């Protein structure tokens, strides 16, 4: 089901080349742009390899492009990526917590 609600949204624009949506609103409330979380799923292939004690590299080849993650104690980091929309997070540590 596809649905787009523009209630309270003005001056909406979409730049398809950069995948940037801009808009103005007078409503201060939680907002979301929802799309399939699995746009690269099912994966074509994946590989997990240890590069040192407690550190591994996860290579994923998705439908659109490959991704390479470094995983260590309490963190994950995207280290290689071809998707323009993720370029700003390459090399940045993300923290993960085991529950």
C-alpha positions in Angstrom: 0.0 0.0 0.0 1.5 3.3 -1.0 0.3 6.5 0.7 1.5 10.0 0.8 -0.2 12.5 3.2 0.7 16.1 2.6 -1.6 17.6 5.3 0.2 20.5 6.9 3.0 20.4 4.3 3.9 23.3 2.1 6.6 24.0 -0.6 7.3 20.3 -1.1 10.1 19.5 -3.5 12.0 16.3 -4.5 15.4 16.3 -6.1 15.7 12.8 -7.6 19.4 13.1 -8.4 20.3 13.6 -4.7 17.2 11.9 -3.2 16.6 15.0 -1.1 13.1 15.9 0.0 12.5 19.5 1.3 9.4 21.0 2.7 8.0 23.5 5.2 5.4 22.9 7.9 3.9 24.9 10.7 3.2 21.7 12.6 5.8 20.7 15.2 5.2 16.9 15.6 7.0 13.6 14.9 7.4 13.1 11.1 8.7 10.2 9.1 9.4 9.2 5.5 8.9 5.5 5.3 10.3 3.2 2.7 11.2 -0.5 2.5 14.0 -1.2 4.8 15.1 -4.0 2.6 15.7 -2.3 -0.7 18.9 -4.3 -1.2 17.3 -7.6 0.1 17.5 -10.4 -0.7 21.3 -10.2 -0.7 23.3 -11.6 -3.6 26.0 -12.7 -1.2 27.6 -12.0 2.1 30.8 -12.9 3.9 32.0 -12.5 7.5 35.7 -12.7 8.2 37.9 -12.1 11.2 40.7 -9.5 10.7 42.0 -9.5 14.3 40.8 -10.8 17.7 37.3 -9.4 18.4 37.1 -7.5 15.1 35.4 -8.8 11.9 34.6 -7.5 8.5 31.1 -8.1 7.0 30.9 -7.9 3.2 27.3 -7.7 1.8 26.5 -7.6 -1.9 22.9 -6.2 -2.1 20.6 -5.8 -5.1 21.9 -2.2 -5.7 25.5 -2.2 -4.5 28.1 -3.8 -2.1 28.6 -2.7 1.5 31.5 -3.4 3.9 31.1 -3.1 7.7 33.7 -3.4 10.4 32.3 -4.9 13.6 34.1 -4.8 17.0 33.2 -4.9 20.7 30.3 -2.5 21.0 30.5 -0.9 17.6 29.8 -1.2 13.9 31.2 1.0 11.2 30.4 1.2 7.5 33.9 1.3 5.8 33.1 0.9 2.1 29.9 1.9 0.3 28.8 2.9 -3.2 25.4 4.3 -2.3 25.5 8.1 -2.5 22.8 8.4 0.2 25.1 6.7 2.8 28.3 8.6 1.9 28.0 10.8 5.0 28.3 7.9 7.4 31.3 6.0 5.9 34.0 5.7 8.5 31.8 6.9 11.4 31.5 4.6 14.4 28.0 3.5 15.4 27.5 2.0 18.7 25.6 -1.2 19.2 24.5 -2.8 22.5 23.7 -6.4 23.0 20.5 -7.0 24.9 
